Amino acid sequence: MSQPFTDQQLIAAATEFGSPLYVYHAEQIAARYNKLVDAFKAHPTKFFYACKALSNINILRYIKGLGASLDCVSINEVKLGIMAGFQKDQILFTPNGVDFAEIAEAVSLGVRVNIDSISMLEQFGNTYGGSYPVCIRINPHIVAGGNYKISTGHIDSKFGISIHQLRHIERIVKTTCLHVQGLHMHTGSEIKDIDVFLQGLDVMFGIAAHFKDLDLIDLGSGFKVPYKEDDQETDVYTLGARVAEAAMEFEKEYNRKLEIWFEPGKYLVSECGYFIVKANVVKQTTATVFVGVNSGFNHLIRPMFYDSYHRISNISNPDGPRRIYTVVGNICETDTFAWDRVLPEVRENDLLVFHNAGAYGFEMSSNFNSRLKPAEVLIENGIARLIRRADVFEDLLHNQVV
């Protein structure tokens, strides 16, 4: 694994580009991708980067250069992927709850399409018949994921077509002559137990028996990323070996070779991201010492939205005496990044770093409270490059009509 940034590198980036600031480590993305390729080399496997995690076009271009394909959930992500240089057959479009016009636009762009509802599957079949291949997203009714908000394969999830609706799928395929190219599932995020993937694969094999001309089975993603030092990470090497074994055994019965696809997002970019903020104020109350920083959940919403943990470093005073702080933002809401966190002594104007901030960090940011979005920087081969400028005041008014 590529070495993380030193405190000096992060201080230099904040000095040059200001704070708050998102900084991404290119080689850490490459290390994660190469680890997956190595882990699944025993069977033909493709990786589609789930760009909803971080869609800056410079990141997309970098990941394309590593050899990955692209998983998109909106038509605009599809267009970004095409602009980034991905070939049309390298892009998989998996929308949810969109108007059929968006699916039709994806077809006009020539990318792969994944359908996740009976209604849309029927419209697709009536419109295109067998002239355009399609993948079908199945809801396997498997509960998985580190948080219910990111668990997508359970029986109450809005995602996918229920396994209990297989007969309905078959009727649509038969009556409209659909060309079903692949089956897809995604059970959630932050999955530690590889048996979840294997259980899902077994479900997919059971459904695949009903479709004789499949090219692929897509298992989505959900590989666990470690946020704390003692966090367990998904054992992708054991999973790769088990998936290869199961796939080759099934192919003997199916009498046809299949590709296995995965859609890693957070796994590729979470660790590469460092979010640098400045301590504006250290505020002692009767019960708590608050560190108020020059950011808030408008820039990093995961701790508020998912109760997620991000390790925090004081890169200005790493060897200071350890004290207990509650780290909060500058938004006019309860805006807490960390409660009762032990940190080296924080002084006003010190720089703090949130680790594992590459996935769903900037991507979920907003201009709440009319505050400005931060810049993004990519460091590759030790060279820092601005890949998004920070907002200026005029950006707040850019689309407003007075």
C-alpha positions in Angstrom: 0.0 0.0 0.0 1.2 3.5 -0.9 2.5 5.5 2.1 0.0 8.2 3.3 0.9 11.9 3.2 3.2 13.3 5.9 2.0 16.2 8.0 4.5 18.5 6.2 2.9 17.6 2.8 -0.6 18.4 4.1 0.6 21.7 5.7 2.2 22.7 2.5 -1.0 22.0 0.6 -3.0 24.1 3.0 -0.5 26.9 2.9 -0.6 27.0 -0.9 -4.3 26.4 -1.5 -5.9 27.6 1.8 -8.3 25.8 4.1 -10.7 24.1 4.3 -9.3 21.9 1.6 -9.8 18.4 0.2 -6.5 16.7 -0.8 -6.4 13.4 -2.7 -3.5 10.9 -2.9 -3.3 9.5 -6.4 -1.1 6.6 -5.6 -3.4 5.4 -2.8 -6.2 5.1 -5.3 -3.9 3.0 -7.6 -2.8 0.8 -4.7 -6.5 0.0 -3.8 -7.4 -0.7 -7.4 -4.3 -2.9 -8.0 -5.1 -4.9 -4.8 -8.6 -5.7 -6.2 -7.2 -6.8 -9.6 -4.7 -9.1 -7.9 -7.3 -10.5 -5.5 -9.7 -11.5 -8.2 -7.2 -12.6 -10.9 -8.3 -16.3 -10.7 -11.5 -15.6 -12.7 -12.3 -12.9 -15.4 -13.4 -10.0 -13.3 -14.1 -6.3 -14.1 -14.2 -3.4 -11.7 -16.6 -0.4 -12.4 -15.7 2.6 -10.2 -18.9 3.8 -8.5 -18.3 7.5 -9.3 -21.1 8.7 -6.9 -18.3 8.5 -4.3 -16.2 11.2 -5.9 -16.9 12.4 -9.4 -14.3 15.1 -10.1 -13.4 14.6 -13.7 -9.7 14.5 -12.9 -10.3 11.6 -10.5 -12.4 9.9 -13.2 -9.5 10.3 -15.8 -7.0 9.0 -13.3 -9.1 5.9 -12.5 -9.7 5.3 -16.1 -5.9 5.3 -16.6 -5.6 2.5 -14.0 -7.9 0.3 -16.2 -11.2 0.5 -14.4 -14.6 0.9 -16.0 -17.3 3.2 -14.6 -20.6 2.8 -12.6 -23.0 5.7 -12.9 -26.3 6.4 -11.2 -27.4 9.5 -13.1 -27.3 10.5 -16.7 -24.9 13.4 -15.8 -22.4 11.0 -14.3 -22.7 9.1 -17.6 -21.8 12.3 -19.5 -18.9 13.0 -17.2 -17.6 9.5 -17.8 -17.7 10.0 -21.5 -16.0 13.4 -21.2 -13.4 11.7 -19.0 -12.6 9.3 -21.9 -14.4 6.1 -20.9 -15.6 4.0 -23.8 -19.3 3.5 -24.0 -19.1 -0.2 -23.1 -17.0 0.7 -20.1 -19.9 2.7 -18.6 -22.7 1.0 -16.6 -25.8 3.1 -15.9 -27.8 1.9 -12.9 -30.5 4.5 -12.2 -33.2 4.3 -9.5 -36.6 6.0 -9.7 -35.8 8.1 -12.8 -38.0 9.1 -15.7 -37.8 6.7 -18.6 -36.5 9.6 -20.7 -33.2 9.4 -18.7 -32.9 5.7 -19.6 -33.6 6.4 -23.2 -30.9 9.1 -23.2 -28.4 6.5 -21.9 -29.4 4.2 -24.7 -28.8 7.0 -27.2 -25.4 7.5 -25.7 -24.7 3.8 -26.2 -23.8 2.8 -22.6 -24.7 -0.3 -20.7 -28.1 0.0 -19.0 -29.2 -1.7 -15.7 -32.9 -1.7 -14.9 -34.2 -2.0 -11.3 -38.0 -2.0 -11.5 -40.7 -4.0 -13.3 -42.3 -0.8 -14.7 -39.0 0.4 -16.3 -38.2 -3.1 -17.5 -41.6 -3.4 -19.3 -41.2 0.1 -20.8 -37.7 -0.8 -22.0 -38.8 -4.1 -23.5 -41.8 -2.4 -25.3 -39.5 0.3 -26.6 -36.4 -1.6 -27.6 -37.3 -5.3 -27.7 -34.2 -7.3 -28.2 -32.3 -4.6 -30.1 -30.5 -3.3 -27.1 -28.9 -5.5 -24.4 -30.0 -4.8 -20.8 -28.9 -5.9 -17.3 -31.5 -6.4 -14.5 -30.9 -5.4 -10.9 -32.2 -8.0 -8.5 -33.1 -7.3 -4.8 -31.8 -10.5 -3.1 -33.5 -9.7 0.2 -30.1 -9.9 2.1 -29.6 -7.6 5.0 -26.0 -6.2 4.9 -24.1 -3.0 5.4 -22.7 -0.9 8.3 -25.7 1.4 8.5 -29.4 0.9 7.6 -29.2 4.0 5.5 -26.6 2.3 3.2 -28.2 -1.2 3.3 -29.8 -1.6 -0.1 -30.6 -5.3 -0.5 -33.2 -5.9 2.3 -36.9 -6.6 1.6 -38.0 -3.0 2.3 -35.3 -1.4 0.1 -36.4 0.7 -2.9 -33.6 -0.8 -5.0 -33.9 -3.7 -7.4 -36.6 -6.1 -8.5 -37.5 -8.6 -5.8 -36.4 -12.2 -6.3 -40.0 -13.1 -5.7 -40.9 -11.3 -8.9 -38.9 -13.6 -11.1 -41.9 -15.0 -12.9 -43.0 -11.4 -13.8 -39.5 -10.7 -15.1 -39.6 -13.8 -17.2 -43.0 -12.8 -18.7 -41.7 -9.4 -19.7 -38.5 -10.9 -21.2 -40.5 -13.5 -23.2 -43.2 -11.1 -24.5 -40.9 -8.3 -25.5 -37.9 -10.5 -26.6 -35.6 -8.6 -24.3 -31.9 -9.4 -24.5 -30.8 -9.9 -20.9 -27.0 -9.5 -20.8 -26.4 -9.6 -17.1 -27.8 -9.8 -13.6 -26.9 -7.3 -10.9 -27.2 -7.0 -7.1 -25.9 -4.7 -4.5 -26.7 -5.4 -0.8 -25.1 -2.4 0.9 -21.8 -0.8 2.0 -19.3 -1.5 4.7 -19.7 -5.3 4.5 -17.1 -7.2 6.6 -18.5 -10.7 6.1 -17.5 -12.2 2.7 -20.3 -14.8 3.1 -22.7 -11.9 2.3 -21.2 -11.7 -1.2 -21.1 -15.5 -1.6 -24.8 -15.8 -0.4 -25.7 -13.1 -3.0 -23.7 -14.9 -5.7 -25.6 -18.1 -4.9 -28.9 -16.2 -5.3 -27.6 -14.8 -8.7 -26.7 -18.3 -9.9 -30.2 -19.5 -9.0 -31.7 -16.7 -11.1 -29.1 -17.1 -13.9 -30.4 -20.6 -14.6 -33.6 -18.9 -16.0 -31.6 -16.9 -18.5 -29.5 -18.9 -21.0 -27.5 -16.2 -22.7 -25.9 -14.1 -19.8 -22.5 -12.6 -20.2 -22.0 -11.4 -16.6 -23.1 -11.3 -13.0 -22.5 -8.1 -11.1 -22.2 -8.3 -7.3 -22.1 -4.5 -6.8 -19.7 -3.6 -4.0 -19.7 -2.8 -0.3 -16.1 -3.7 0.6 -15.4 -2.5 4.1 -13.0 0.3 4.5 -11.1 0.7 7.8 -11.8 4.0 9.6 -10.3 3.1 12.9 -6.9 1.5 13.6 -8.5 -1.8 14.8 -11.2 -1.9 12.0 -11.7 -5.1 10.1 -11.3 -4.7 6.3 -13.1 -7.0 3.8 -10.7 -9.9 3.0 -10.8 -9.4 -0.8 -8.1 -12.1 -1.3 -10.2 -14.8 0.3 -13.3 -13.5 -1.4 -11.6 -13.5 -4.8 -10.6 -17.1 -4.4 -14.1 -18.2 -3.2 -15.9 -16.3 -6.0 -13.6 -17.8 -8.6 -14.2 -21.3 -7.3 -18.0 -20.8 -7.2 -18.1 -19.2 -10.6 -16.1 -21.9 -12.3 -18.3 -24.6 -10.7 -21.5 -22.9 -11.9 -20.1 -22.4 -15.4 -19.8 -26.2 -15.8 -23.6 -26.5 -15.3 -24.4 -23.3 -17.2 -22.2 -24.3 -20.1 -21.1 -20.7 -20.7 -18.3 -18.5 -19.4 -19.4 -15.5 -17.3 -17.6 -12.4 -16.2 -17.9 -11.3 -12.6 -18.3 -7.5 -12.0 -17.9 -5.4 -8.9 -18.5 -1.7 -8.4 -16.1 -0.4 -5.8 -16.5 3.3 -4.9 -15.6 4.1 -1.3 -13.1 1.2 -1.4 -11.1 3.0 -4.1 -11.2 6.6 -2.9 -12.0 6.9 0.8 -8.5 6.3 2.0 -7.0 8.7 -0.5 -8.9 11.7 0.8 -7.7 14.1 3.5 -9.8 17.1 4.6 -7.9 19.9 6.1 -9.6 22.5 8.4 -8.4 25.3 10.7 -9.3 25.6 14.3 -11.0 29.0 14.6 -11.8 28.9 18.3 -11.2 26.7 21.3 -14.2 27.2 23.6 -14.3 26.1 27.2 -17.8 25.5 28.6 -18.8 24.2 32.0 -18.7 20.6 30.7 -16.9 20.5 27.4 -14.0 21.9 25.5 -15.1 22.7 21.9 -12.9 23.1 18.9 -14.8 25.2 16.3 -13.3 24.8 12.9 -13.7 26.7 9.6 -16.0 24.1 8.1 -19.1 22.1 8.9 -21.5 19.4 7.7 -21.9 21.5 4.5 -18.5 20.2 3.6 -18.4 16.8 5.3 -21.8 15.5 6.2 -21.0 11.8 6.9 -20.6 12.2 10.7 -24.0 13.9 11.0 -25.8 11.8 8.4 -24.4 8.4 9.0 -22.8 8.8 12.5 -19.5 7.9 10.8 -16.2 8.0 12.5 -13.2 9.9 10.9 -9.8 9.9 12.5 -8.7 13.4 13.3 -5.0 14.5 13.4 -3.6 17.8 14.7 -0.9 18.3 12.1 0.2 21.7 13.6 0.9 20.2 17.0 1.2 16.4 16.7 3.3 16.0 19.8 1.3 18.2 22.1 -0.2 16.9 25.3 -3.3 14.8 24.9 -6.6 16.5 25.7 -10.3 15.8 25.2 -12.2 17.9 22.7 -15.6 18.0 20.9 -14.9 19.1 17.3 -17.7 21.1 15.8 -18.4 23.1 12.7 -19.4 26.7 12.0 -22.9 25.9 10.7 -26.0 27.3 12.5 -27.2 23.8 13.4 -26.0 21.1 15.7 -22.9 20.4 13.7 -20.6 17.9 15.5 -17.8 16.0 13.8 -16.5 14.2 16.9 -17.6 14.0 20.6 -15.0 13.7 23.3 -12.1 13.0 21.0 -8.6 12.7 22.4 -6.3 14.9 20.4 -2.9 16.5 20.8 -3.5 19.9 22.3 -5.4 22.1 19.9 -4.6 25.8 19.7 -6.5 28.4 17.7 -5.2 28.4 14.1 -3.9 24.9 14.3 -4.6 22.7 11.2 -6.7 19.5 11.8 -7.1 16.7 9.3 -10.0 14.4 8.8 -8.8 11.1 7.4 -10.7 8.7 5.0 -12.5 11.7 3.5 -12.2 10.9 -0.2 -15.6 9.2 -0.5 -18.9 11.1 0.0 -16.9 14.1 1.4 -16.8 16.8 -1.2 -19.3 14.9 -3.3 -22.1 15.5 -0.7 -21.1 19.1 0.1 -23.4 22.0 -0.2 -23.7 25.8 0.1 -25.8 25.6 3.3 -25.8 28.8 5.3 -24.5 30.4 2.1 -21.1 29.2 2.8 -18.6 28.4 0.1 -17.4 25.0 -1.1 -13.7 24.2 -0.6 -11.1 23.6 -3.2 -9.9 20.1 -4.2 -6.3 19.1 -4.9 -4.8 16.0 -6.4 -1.2 15.1 -5.4 0.4 12.7 -7.9 4.1 11.7 -7.9 4.5 14.3 -5.1 3.2 17.2 -7.3 0.1 19.0 -6.0 -2.4 20.1 -8.7 -5.6 22.1 -8.2 -8.5 20.1 -9.6 -11.4 22.4 -8.4 -11.1 25.9 -7.3 -12.7 27.0 -4.1 -16.1 28.8 -4.5 -16.1 32.6 -4.4 -19.1 34.7 -3.4 -20.3 35.2 -7.0 -20.8 31.4 -7.3 -23.6 31.7 -4.8 -25.5 33.9 -7.2 -24.5 32.1 -10.4 -27.9 30.6 -11.2 -30.1 33.0 -9.3 -32.4 35.2 -11.3 -32.9 38.7 -9.9 
